[in-house]
């Protein structure tokens, strides 16, 4: 069982930046691909970004390409999501996920952190 805890959400204005962090309890952290997903009110949860086990490959949803960057530090059991040039449509609850499958899927979820971008 992998426990994930997100932090770093908040309220910002359009154009600002935020960095989300997600720390995992699992000692074998580097056995898992990691991802960030988000869910806005009334919408389905969507894939935002993913990173493979050694950090050598990253993947992004079309709506965030060029603005968001995912990275991981296996020594700290932590994955990050750097979000730049935020837009009001980025407003959502952001979830961290761990998986042994494709990073566009999830076997374990964090509890989520709210990101609100005002116009």
ABEGO torsion letter per residue (X at the ends): XBBBBBBGBEBBBBGBBBBBBBBBABAAAAABBBBBBBBBBGBBBBBABBBBAAGABBBBBAAABGABBBBBBAAAGBBBBBBBGBBAAABBBBBBBBBABBAABBABBBAEBBBBBBX
